[in-house]
Amino acid sequence: MLNNLQELYNVIPLLIIGGGILISLIIEMYFKKSETILPWFTILILLAAGFHALFNVYTIATAFQNMLAVGGGVSIFYFIFTIGAAIVVMLSIDYIKKYGTYYGEYYILIQTSVLGMMLMAGAKDLFVIFLGLELMSVSFYALAGLNRKKLKANEAALKYFLLGAFATGFIVYGIALIYGTVQSTSIDMISSRFSELISNKLFDAGILLFLIGFSFKIAAFPFHMWVPDVYEGSPSTVAGLFSTGGKAAAFSAIIVSLGILFTGRIGNIFTPYLSAIAVFSMVFGSIVAIAQDNIKRMLAYSSIAHAGYMIIGLASGNPLGVSGVIFYLTAYTFMNLAAFGVVALIEGREEANLSLKSYSGLASRSPLLAALLSIVMFSLAGIPPFAGFFGKYYVFIAAVKSNLTWLAIIGVLSSVISVYFYLRVVVLMYFKDSETELTLEKSNTGLFAVIVSVAVVIAIGVAPGSVIGLIAHFF
């Protein structure tokens, strides 16, 4: 009985989100003002789940007959997902009225996607990863096309669905091959026999297909083709969730399922594959972003480049690389949410004010928004002392320690290229006069969410050692 109670206590974050979804459905069905109640209820349950996970980070255990891990690194991922989603909800309160998706189910879909992310991060079995992936993905497809009246939203949802289903096929086939060789889908069983299985070509093919499937989900080159159109067509707040929570969940699935590859105890035969997609993602994302005029498309190609930087940490195949990736994901979540938050605040009705020219002279019209966006752009570019700089620093150091110095050098060069398109936004805001009239709709909750995100970016940049220390303790 005590063991059952302890197990239930350990999975409280999942129970909070799962119960929250059921209560939200009741609120949506029976309350006339559900659109007003649901965002605050969603924020409440997300914060409760996130902080419970963080306060119990040192309680490491398993649940549901060793199908799910709790505590430790899993709690860190839970915190990233829930706090990131809470910021998205705060940004959405006023934005979805402007965008035309003022529906209660919007918040229920966000809750459901977070539950899927949490299952992926805590999985101890490949089928739990698949279950979480589908829960998250189906919610994302619906969120992308929630406003059926907008052609771009329909296009985004359909492209995301078709290519997402294609990627899922790779993952399922990979799981089938892994099961065929191991006779189990238990991650612990796979890890314990990894050194003997690595010589089996069928097993290697299964792992490679699994990695390729998740390369779609993390938006790595050449599996990135859906990203620009989906980010552009989706609501700005939803695009922020795709680029942060969705990417973090995919990386968490790779780390929990193939963690043995990244400990340095056995040789990582997939280093050439990971190195190649890291290089192409960084270089392609950074160069193509320069040519973009739409800020959401620019951030989409930026997302591809950042996926490349994170993959360097995986290619390194050592514990510092894994810790660096998780630190990078934490910093990137708050940087990108702040960036998409400012875009959502400035975006007008009928998707106006999305071109880079719309940001000309923003400093004179809204000094606070201009200052916040400038800090975010500096951080995304990797300029110290902000969080983005230390994220890149840790993964580059991990690469150097694994004798992949050439990969770190390409990462630095790509980062230098990216400075151009990030600083271009800052130049437009402070040194160019506006050619058109820009009307900003007031959103106190949205502005507060951006301020919180930027504050976290600065805080992580000021004290990176404490964050990386906590992460390294569990990986």
QUIJO-V842182 format. One record per residue. PSI is psi as a letter, one per 40 degrees, with the letter a starting at -180 (none if undefined). OMEGA is omega in radians with two decimals (999 if undefined). Layout:
# QUIJO-V842182
PSI|OMEGA ; PSI|OMEGA
This chain:
# QUIJO-V842182
d|3.13 ; d|3.12 ; d|3.12 ; d|3.12 ; d|3.11 ; d|3.13 ; d|3.10 ; d|3.12 ; d|-3.11 ; d|-3.10 ; e|-3.14 ; d|3.12 ; d|3.11 ; d|3.14 ; d|3.12 ; d|-3.12 ; d|3.13 ; d|3.09 ; d|3.11 ; d|3.12 ; d|-3.14 ; d|3.12 ; d|3.13 ; d|3.10 ; d|3.11 ; d|3.11 ; d|-3.13 ; d|-3.08 ; d|-2.92 ; e|-3.12 ; h|-3.12 ; d|-3.12 ; f|-3.07 ; d|-3.13 ; d|3.12 ; d|-3.10 ; d|-2.97 ; d|-3.12 ; d|-3.12 ; d|3.06 ; d|3.12 ; d|3.11 ; d|-3.11 ; d|-3.08 ; d|3.12 ; d|3.12 ; d|3.13 ; d|3.14 ; d|-3.10 ; d|-3.10 ; d|3.03 ; d|3.12 ; d|-3.09 ; d|-3.12 ; d|3.13 ; f|-3.06 ; d|-3.11 ; e|3.08 ; g|-3.07 ; h|-3.11 ; a|3.03 ; i|-3.12 ; i|3.10 ; f|3.08 ; f|3.06 ; f|3.09 ; e|-3.03 ; h|3.06 ; i|3.09 ; i|3.13 ; i|3.10 ; b|-3.13 ; d|3.12 ; d|3.13 ; d|3.11 ; d|3.09 ; d|3.11 ; d|-3.12 ; d|3.13 ; d|-3.09 ; d|-3.00 ; d|-3.14 ; d|3.08 ; d|3.13 ; d|3.10 ; d|3.09 ; d|3.09 ; d|3.14 ; d|3.12 ; d|3.10 ; d|-3.01 ; d|-2.99 ; d|3.12 ; d|-3.04 ; d|-3.04 ; d|3.02 ; d|3.14 ; d|-3.09 ; d|3.11 ; f|3.11 ; f|-3.08 ; g|-3.12 ; i|3.11 ; d|-3.10 ; e|3.06 ; d|-3.10 ; d|3.10 ; d|3.11 ; d|3.08 ; d|3.10 ; d|-3.11 ; d|3.12 ; d|3.12 ; d|3.09 ; d|3.08 ; d|3.11 ; d|-3.10 ; d|3.08 ; d|3.12 ; d|-3.08 ; d|-3.08 ; e|-3.02 ; h|2.97 ; e|-3.14 ; i|-3.08 ; d|-3.14 ; d|3.06 ; d|3.05 ; d|-3.13 ; d|3.12 ; d|3.12 ; d|3.14 ; d|-3.12 ; d|3.11 ; d|3.12 ; d|-3.03 ; d|-3.13 ; d|3.09 ; d|3.13 ; d|3.13 ; d|-3.13 ; d|-3.14 ; d|-3.11 ; d|-3.07 ; f|-3.06 ; d|3.08 ; g|-3.04 ; e|-3.11 ; e|-3.11 ; h|-3.10 ; d|-3.13 ; d|3.11 ; d|3.08 ; d|3.12 ; d|-3.13 ; d|-3.11 ; d|-3.10 ; d|3.12 ; d|-3.14 ; d|-3.13 ; d|-3.07 ; d|-3.11 ; d|3.06 ; d|3.10 ; d|3.10 ; d|3.14 ; d|3.14 ; d|3.08 ; d|3.08 ; d|-3.09 ; d|-3.12 ; d|3.13 ; d|3.07 ; d|3.11 ; d|3.13 ; d|3.14 ; d|3.11 ; d|3.12 ; d|-3.14 ; d|-3.12 ; d|-3.07 ; d|-3.04 ; f|3.12 ; i|3.03 ; e|3.10 ; h|-3.12 ; d|3.09 ; d|3.13 ; d|3.13 ; d|-3.12 ; d|-3.09 ; d|-3.10 ; e|-3.01 ; d|-3.06 ; d|3.11 ; d|-3.11 ; d|-3.02 ; e|3.12 ; e|3.13 ; h|-3.06 ; d|-3.14 ; d|3.11 ; d|3.12 ; d|3.12 ; d|3.11 ; d|3.11 ; d|-3.13 ; d|3.10 ; d|3.09 ; d|3.12 ; d|3.13 ; d|3.12 ; d|3.13 ; e|3.02 ; d|3.01 ; d|-3.03 ; d|3.13 ; e|3.07 ; f|3.09 ; i|3.07 ; h|0.06 ; f|-3.09 ; f|-3.00 ; e|-2.86 ; d|-3.13 ; d|-2.90 ; d|-3.05 ; d|-3.10 ; d|-3.13 ; d|3.13 ; d|-3.12 ; d|-3.07 ; d|-3.12 ; i|2.97 ; i|-3.06 ; d|-3.14 ; d|3.12 ; d|3.08 ; d|3.07 ; d|3.10 ; d|3.11 ; d|-2.99 ; e|-3.10 ; c|-3.13 ; d|-3.14 ; d|3.13 ; d|3.14 ; d|3.14 ; d|3.12 ; d|3.09 ; d|3.14 ; d|3.13 ; d|3.10 ; d|-3.08 ; d|-3.10 ; d|-3.08 ; d|-3.08 ; f|-3.08 ; d|-3.13 ; d|3.13 ; d|-2.99 ; e|3.13 ; e|-3.11 ; e|-3.11 ; d|3.05 ; i|3.14 ; h|3.13 ; g|-3.10 ; e|3.14 ; e|3.10 ; d|3.10 ; d|3.12 ; d|-3.11 ; d|3.13 ; d|-3.11 ; d|-3.11 ; d|3.07 ; d|-3.12 ; d|-3.10 ; d|3.14 ; d|-3.12 ; d|-3.05 ; d|-3.13 ; d|-3.11 ; d|-3.09 ; d|-3.09 ; d|-3.08 ; d|3.12 ; d|-3.13 ; d|-3.04 ; e|-3.04 ; i|3.08 ; d|3.12 ; h|-3.03 ; d|3.12 ; d|3.08 ; d|3.09 ; d|3.12 ; d|3.09 ; d|3.11 ; d|3.03 ; d|3.13 ; d|3.10 ; d|3.12 ; d|-3.13 ; d|3.04 ; d|3.11 ; d|3.12 ; d|-3.12 ; d|-3.13 ; d|3.05 ; d|3.13 ; d|3.11 ; d|3.14 ; d|-3.13 ; d|3.07 ; f|3.07 ; i|-3.08 ; d|3.12 ; d|3.11 ; d|3.13 ; d|3.11 ; d|3.12 ; d|3.12 ; d|-3.11 ; d|3.05 ; d|3.14 ; d|3.14 ; d|3.12 ; d|-3.14 ; d|-3.08 ; d|3.13 ; d|-3.09 ; d|3.09 ; d|-3.05 ; d|3.08 ; d|3.08 ; d|-3.14 ; d|3.13 ; d|3.07 ; d|3.10 ; d|3.09 ; d|-3.14 ; d|3.13 ; d|-3.09 ; d|-3.11 ; h|3.11 ; a|3.09 ; i|-3.08 ; f|3.04 ; f|3.07 ; i|3.06 ; f|3.12 ; e|3.10 ; i|-3.13 ; d|3.14 ; d|3.14 ; d|-3.10 ; e|3.11 ; h|3.09 ; e|-3.11 ; d|-3.10 ; d|-3.14 ; d|-3.11 ; d|3.13 ; g|-3.09 ; d|-3.12 ; d|3.13 ; d|3.13 ; d|3.14 ; d|3.14 ; d|-3.13 ; d|3.11 ; d|3.12 ; d|3.13 ; d|-3.14 ; d|3.08 ; d|-3.12 ; d|3.10 ; d|3.13 ; e|3.13 ; f|-3.14 ; h|3.11 ; i|0.12 ; f|-3.06 ; i|-3.01 ; d|-3.11 ; d|3.13 ; d|-3.08 ; d|3.04 ; d|3.11 ; d|-3.11 ; d|-3.08 ; d|-3.14 ; d|3.10 ; d|3.10 ; d|3.11 ; d|3.11 ; d|3.13 ; d|-3.14 ; d|3.12 ; e|-3.13 ; f|3.04 ; f|-3.10 ; d|-3.14 ; d|3.14 ; d|3.10 ; d|3.13 ; d|3.10 ; d|3.09 ; d|3.12 ; d|3.14 ; d|3.10 ; d|3.12 ; d|3.10 ; d|3.11 ; d|-3.07 ; d|3.12 ; d|-3.08 ; d|-3.03 ; d|3.04 ; d|-3.11 ; d|3.08 ; d|3.11 ; d|3.14 ; d|3.12 ; d|3.13 ; d|-3.08 ; d|-2.99 ; d|-2.99 ; e|3.11 ; i|3.07 ; i|-3.13 ; i|3.11 ; e|-3.12 ; i|3.11 ; h|-3.12 ; h|3.12 ; h|-3.11 ; h|3.07 ; h|-3.04 ; h|3.07 ; g|-3.11 ; d|-3.14 ; d|3.11 ; d|3.13 ; d|3.12 ; d|3.13 ; d|3.12 ; d|3.14 ; d|3.11 ; d|-3.14 ; d|-3.13 ; d|3.11 ; d|3.11 ; d|3.10 ; d|3.13 ; d|-3.11 ; d|3.12 ; d|3.11 ; d|-3.13 ; d|-3.10 ; g|-3.12 ; d|-3.08 ; d|-3.13 ; d|3.14 ; d|-3.13 ; d|3.11 ; d|3.11 ; d|-3.13 ; d|-3.10 ; d|3.14 ; d|-3.05 ; e|-3.10 ; none|999
